[in-house]
């Protein structure tokens, strides 16, 4: 019961942080984009094919919640055009035609993808425990969903470019040690590529290499955005570490099963 109460508090807190982010055009648009529908369908089939139907379905749900967090954060920051698309094998991406006006807004948008999943993750675990005896099949799927929400978003917060964690670390580095930003960026990108090679994840390696151009261009974009105050950066760093820690607690059993 305590976990259930905690999950509801987390969901309420996230809703408060994203208040106004679920309004505007796009969420309840009539009709659909045929190309986006096709990409989404392929993404669902690919996830189920590689991970099995339960983990595949949980994976897709987790990506959708994650990207909704990014889109809502975009809209909180004034990007009413923001939307997301599912991409086969890679996951999803939130898009807006405009660059965030400041580094703190950019960091907020990057963090809220993983952060919005904290409440649903805890809720899945809480409900799974409550209904296990009455509906074991449903409880099993909810438990898997909680593990995937934790694992996927914890992975996304790792300090590798182009993950959200890499974007956050670059923004924090630029605030505290601006001259070290390029070196840290290269190290994160090279580390991501090395990890892909070591694990045989060549599809992800292609994604990392594809993002290299964006890494170079982002240096120019940094100069356009308003810098972040160091006091704000300390708050952002704390939020980043707390979010990653909470996701680790939720994903710990799943991660242990991989090693």
N, C-alpha and C positions, 0 to 999 in steps of 0.2 A: 504493500500500500504506500509505503514511503517513496518507492521508486515512481509510482504513478503520480503522486503529488509533485515530486521533483520534475517529472517530465512535463506536467501541465504548467508549472512555473517557468520552465525553460521555453515552452511554446509561447506563453504569454509575453515573456521578456523579448523573444525574437520578434513577435508581432508588434510590440511596442517600438523596437528599434527600426522596424521596416514599415511603420505606420505611413500610409499614403502610397506605399510602393506597389500595392496591388490594384490601384485605381488607374484609369486611363485607357486609351485605345489598345487593342491587341489581345487582352485577356479574354474578352467575350466577343471577338469579331465573328461575324457571320461568314460562313464559307471556309475554304481552306486552300493552302498553297500545295499544288500537286507535287512539285519537286520536294518540298519539305516532308510531305506525307510519305513519299517514296523513300527518302533517306531514313525517316523514322522507322518505317517498316523493315528496311534492311538492317538497321541497328538492332531492332528487337530480335529478328531472326538470328543475326550473328551472335548476340549475347546468349540466346538459348542454345544455339548449336555448340558453342565453346564451353559453357558453364553448366548446362543442364537447365531444365525449365524453371526450377525453383530459384536457383542462384541467378539464372538469366533474367527472370522477371524481377527479382529483387535488385539486380544491377541496374536495370532500366528505370525502375521506380526511384532508386537512389540518385541516378543521374538527373532525372527530371526535377526532383526536389532541390538538388544542388544548383541546377541552372536557374530554377525559379528564384532561388535566393539571390543569385547574381543579378537577374533581371529586376527583381524588386528593389535591390540596392541601387542599381542604375537609375531607376525611376525616382527613388527617394532623392537622388542627387540631380534630378531635373531632366533625365534622359527618357522622355516619354515614348521614344521610338524603340526602346530596347526590347529585344525578343531573343529566343534561343532556338537552336536547331540540334537534333540528334545527328551524330556523325558515325557511320558504320565503323566498328572496331576501335574508334578513338574515344567515343563518349558523347559529349555535347559541348556546345559553345554558346555563350551569351554574347550578343552583338548589339552595338549602337553605332550610329553614324558619326557621333561626336566623341571627342576625347574628354575624359574627366578633367574638370577645371583645376584641380589641385591634387597634390600627392596624398593628402589624407582621405579625400574622396576615392581616389584610385585604390588605396589600401582597403577602405571600407567595402568597396565593391568586391575586391578579391577575397576578403575574409568571410563575407556573408554567404558565399556558396557553401563552404564547409560548415559554418556556424549555424545555418538554418537547419541543419540535419541533426543537431544535438537533441532537440526536443523530440522529434519523431523516433530517433534511435532509442532514447530512454523509454518512450511510450511503447514501442514494440516489445522491449524486454519486460516492461511492467505488465502489459496485457497478456503476453505469452505465459508468464508465471501464474496469472490469475485464472486463466481458462484452460490450463494444461490438462486437467482431469476431465473437463467437460468436452473440450474440442482439441484433442492432441494434434490433429493435422494442421488446423489453423494456427495453433500455438507454435508448431514447428516452423511454419513459414514465417511467422512474425519474428521468431528468434533468428532465423536466417536473415531476414530483412534488417534486423538490428545490427547483426554482425557485418553485413555488407555496407550499411550506412556508416558504421564506424571505420571499417577497413578502407573503403574507397576514399573517404574524406580525409582520413589520417594520411594516406598515401599522397593525396592532393596537397597536403600542407608540408610535405617534405621540401627542404630548401634546394630544389632542383628547378632550373629553367626548362620548359615554360609552365611548370605547375604553379598553382596559386601561391604555394609556399615560396617558390623562387621569386615571384613578383613582389611578395611582401618583404622578403629579405632584401631585395634590391632597393625598395623604397626606404626601408629602415637604414640600410647602409648609406644611401645617398644623404639621408638626414644627419646621421652621426659622423660618417667618414666619407664625404663626397668624393675625395680623390681615389678611394679604394673601390668605387662602384664598378668600374670596368673589370678590374681583376677578379672581384667576387662574382661578377656575371659570367666571366669566362670559366671560372672554376666550377660554378654550378652547372653550366651547360656541358662542360667536359665530363663532369661526374655523372650526369644523367646519361650521356652517351656511353660511358664506360659501364654503367650499371646495366644498360640495355644489352650491350655485347656480352657481359658476363652471364646474364640470365637467358640469353638467346631470344630476347624480345626485339626482333628486327623490325617489326611493324612500328613499335614505339620508337625505335631508333630513327626510322624514317621521319616520324613526327618531330622528334627532337632536332634533326638536321634541317627539317623544313622551317622550324621556328627560329633558326639562326639569323635569318634576315630581319625578322621582327626584333630580335635582341639588339642588333646594330642600330636599327631605326629608332628604337625606344630611347637611346641616349639623346637624340635630338628632341624627342617629345618631352623628356624630363625638363628641358630648359623652358619649354612653353608653359608647363603647369606651375601653379603656385607651390612653393616649397612647404614642407610640413614643419611645424614648430617642434622642438625637441621634447617639450612637455607632452605634446600630443603623441609623439613617437613612443614615449615610454608607456603611455596608456595602450597604444596599439600593440606594442611588443608584449605587454602583459596579457592582452586579449588573445593574441596569437598563441602564446604558450599555454594559456588556460584552455583554449579550444582544442589544441593538439593533445593536451593531457587528458581531457575528458573523452575525446575520441579514442585515445589509446585504451582507456579503461573499458570502453565498449567493444573494442576490436581485439582485445588481448587474447581471448580464446581462439579466435579465428586466426590470428597471427601465429600463435603457438602451433596450430595444426599444419602450418606451411613449412615448419622447420623441424 
